[in-house]
Amino acid sequence: MIGVLGVGGLTSLYGPEEQRYKATHRNFRDAMAAPTKLPEFKGNVANVLMETYWDAELSAAKAKDNAVKNEAKTVATETKLNPKQETELYQKLRGTKLSERERKVMDVGISNLEFHYLGSAKILGGVGKGLAEALVELNEL
């Protein structure tokens, strides 16, 4: 089984923040999937495109939160806020610029960084299920 890199989801859906990774991710994904095209692996190696399990809602909320965090950092730098004041500003902005749903989705859905699939049980559970289903399908050949 080859779990093909899926961080960020479908490259066709990348927002402005992820565009810089689009070509790099596509190259890695193509290279990871390549072995299944070799004749010696026909019928005994399968790909699972992990990008299909990416949680777009969670990712969008995280991107919005990152923008809020950057805004707080900019204001803090310009107005010479101390770290505690910057954190308080960030929390205030987060409360007004993110919906309750966005905050909840992030609070319950993220336990790690983007390159670790946000530590999201929804994403990682989907990947595990996809790998298991592909394995069953491969064993039926």
C-alpha positions in Angstrom: 0.0 0.0 0.0 1.2 3.5 -0.9 -0.4 6.3 1.0 0.2 9.1 -1.5 0.9 12.5 0.2 -2.3 14.4 0.9 -1.4 17.4 3.0 -3.4 20.4 2.0 -6.0 18.3 0.1 -6.6 18.4 -3.6 -3.9 20.7 -5.2 -6.7 22.0 -7.5 -8.4 23.4 -4.5 -5.4 25.1 -2.9 -6.0 28.6 -1.7 -3.5 31.5 -2.0 -1.7 30.4 1.2 -0.9 26.9 -0.2 -0.2 27.8 -3.9 3.5 28.0 -3.2 3.5 24.3 -2.4 1.3 23.2 -5.3 4.1 22.2 -7.7 6.2 20.6 -5.0 3.3 18.6 -3.6 2.2 17.5 -7.1 5.8 16.3 -7.9 6.0 14.3 -4.6 2.5 12.8 -5.2 3.3 11.8 -8.7 6.6 10.2 -7.6 4.9 8.3 -4.7 2.2 7.0 -7.0 4.6 5.9 -9.8 5.5 2.4 -8.6 1.9 1.2 -9.2 2.6 1.8 -12.9 5.5 -0.6 -13.1 4.6 -4.0 -14.5 6.3 -5.9 -11.6 3.9 -4.3 -9.1 0.7 -4.8 -11.1 -1.9 -6.4 -8.9 0.2 -6.4 -5.7 0.7 -2.7 -5.0 -2.0 0.0 -4.7 -2.1 3.7 -4.2 -4.5 5.6 -1.8 -4.7 9.3 -2.6 -4.7 10.7 0.9 -5.6 14.1 -0.4 -9.2 12.9 -0.8 -9.6 12.6 3.0 -8.4 16.2 3.7 -10.9 18.2 5.7 -11.5 21.4 3.7 -13.7 23.0 6.3 -11.0 22.5 9.0 -8.3 23.7 6.7 -10.2 26.9 5.8 -10.8 27.7 9.4 -7.1 27.2 10.2 -6.1 29.5 7.3 -8.5 32.1 8.6 -7.1 31.7 12.1 -3.6 32.1 10.8 -4.5 35.3 9.1 -6.0 36.6 12.5 -2.8 35.5 14.2 -0.7 37.4 11.7 -2.9 40.5 12.1 -2.4 40.4 15.9 1.4 40.0 15.4 1.5 43.0 13.0 -0.5 45.2 15.4 1.7 44.1 18.3 4.9 44.9 16.4 3.6 48.3 15.3 2.3 49.3 18.7 5.0 47.6 20.7 2.7 45.2 22.7 4.3 42.7 25.0 3.7 39.0 24.4 0.8 38.8 26.9 -0.9 41.8 25.3 -0.4 40.3 21.8 -2.0 37.0 23.0 -4.9 39.0 24.5 -5.3 40.9 21.2 -5.2 37.6 19.2 -7.9 36.1 21.4 -10.1 39.2 21.0 -9.7 39.2 17.3 -10.3 35.5 17.1 -13.5 35.9 19.0 -14.8 38.5 16.5 -13.3 37.4 13.2 -14.0 33.7 13.4 -17.4 32.3 13.7 -18.4 30.1 16.6 -18.4 27.1 14.2 -14.9 27.9 12.9 -13.5 28.1 16.4 -15.3 24.9 17.5 -14.1 23.0 14.4 -10.5 23.9 15.1 -10.8 23.3 18.9 -12.0 19.8 18.4 -10.4 19.0 15.1 -6.8 20.0 15.4 -4.1 18.4 17.6 -1.0 19.0 15.4 0.4 21.0 12.5 -0.7 20.9 8.8 2.2 18.7 7.7 0.9 16.1 10.2 -2.6 16.3 8.8 -3.5 18.7 11.6 -3.6 15.6 13.9 -7.2 15.4 12.8 -9.0 12.1 13.6 -11.4 12.9 10.8 -8.6 13.1 8.3 -6.4 10.3 9.7 -9.5 8.0 10.2 -10.4 8.5 6.6 -6.9 7.7 5.5 -6.9 4.5 7.6 -10.3 3.4 6.2 -9.1 4.2 2.6 -5.9 2.1 3.1 -8.0 -0.8 4.5 -10.5 -0.7 1.7 -7.7 -0.6 -0.9 -6.0 -3.6 0.8 -9.3 -5.6 0.7 -9.7 -4.7 -2.9 -6.2 -5.6 -3.8 -6.6 -9.0 -2.0 -9.7 -9.7 -4.1 -7.7 -9.6 -7.3 
